Amino acid sequence: MAGSALRRLMAEYKQLTVNPPEGIVAGPVNEENFFEWEALIVGPEGTCFEGGVFPAEIIFPTDYPLTPPKMKFKCEMFHPNIYSDGRVCISILHAPGDDPMGYESSAERWSPVQSVEKILLSVVSMLAEPNAESGANVDASKMWRDERELFYKRAKEIVKKSLGYGS
Amino acid sequence: MAENPDNPIDEEIERSTGMTRDEAILAQQDRIQKEVEDTNPLVSERLPLVVLKEEYQADPVYSKKIEDMYASFPYIRKTRGDGNCFFRAFGFAYMEKLLTDKAELHRFKETIEKSKDTLIALGFPSFTLMDFYDTFMEVVNQIEEKPSLSELLATFCDQGMSDYLVVYLRLLTSAELQKEADFYQNFFEGNRTVKEFCSQEVEPMYKESDHIHIIALTSSLGVGVRVVYLDRGENQRANHHDFPEGMPPQIVLLYRPGHYDILYGE
């Protein structure tokens, strides 16, 4: 089982290295273990997270790609779809039926033809367009909905911290 | 810590297992899953149908119906009940037939070669799609070069290979539903679109199959399947239905509520 997962992960790593999507770097922490990756995601331009560089880890199950990986930011984040411990909560990381947030039925779900690249691109769009309806961080969802200016300020601080400037 | 210290059941669970109630439930689900995996291969050897009757010792309705099937279907091959059983049963039974039918194998190979382009045209990402297509073709080529039943069985019992075959059959099913969306849309209640149905009920692993999956896959491949229904219905004998309607069946599957196995006529 882990054999096909390993082959697939090696192919995906190669693909991401040869043809990296803009603002995303990702690969195994060390090449001895292809089931633990780290990623760096650049905050998308023209959004409140612009300029930030956010590190994250991606952990793959042994039956990948039949079931999805888990993803967690390793830096402080403040976002409606990221739990306070950094875990990312978007529909593509869940198989249908495994539905903690009651996603809309049209939301994109995990299936074996999805990929790490698709996940990372979804995370970039999640940063650009938070979904307050399926909030993993209730405080962030409320602030995004009711006090947008305050949310932008908080996001700016997160961006600074990600670059190593404390506040 | 017990989740609810006032609840005596939670306390009892914690005292006897050292786990909270939720942890204990998850651990039990894992044990059951493990037991299913240990006792049931993904695809079994061909067994006399009497093994099925042994599962229903105390059940006169099922026992009678199974006895009536002995003459027409003396053998059964069981599949593991993991939500993929229709695809695995169909895949094995049909490929087993291809071992001895060169003309059909030739036709099938051409169909599969063409299917890749159909899938890409429908918008499936070719990079990940090819992973499954290549594995599927590898098995088709293996049948062509060395038509061995024991090797085919070994392939289907290898979790990694077997699941990849299931994924490709699921993709073929999804492609057929999307290509003929105008027709299949009539099967859905509510306002779920064909595309949504495919991404929720067809493409993901472990999702059980319904009639619509069977109609789509058999139509897409041009492979007739007879499904024999064994249930608690009033009829004395097990009913059957052919998919797609009117096509002579090449293989026979047994349906019991929630599960598919393979039946053999001789």
Interface residues (C-beta under 8 A of the other chain):
Chain A: M1 A2 G3 S4 A5 R7 R8 A11 Q15 D63 P65 L66 T67 A95 P96 G97 S105 S106 E108 R109 W110 S111 P112 V113 Q114 S115 K118
Chain B: F124 P125 F127 T128 L129 D131 F132 T135 Q159 G160 M161 D163 Y164 V167 L171 R192 T193 E196 S199 Q200 E201 E203 P204 M205 Y206 K207
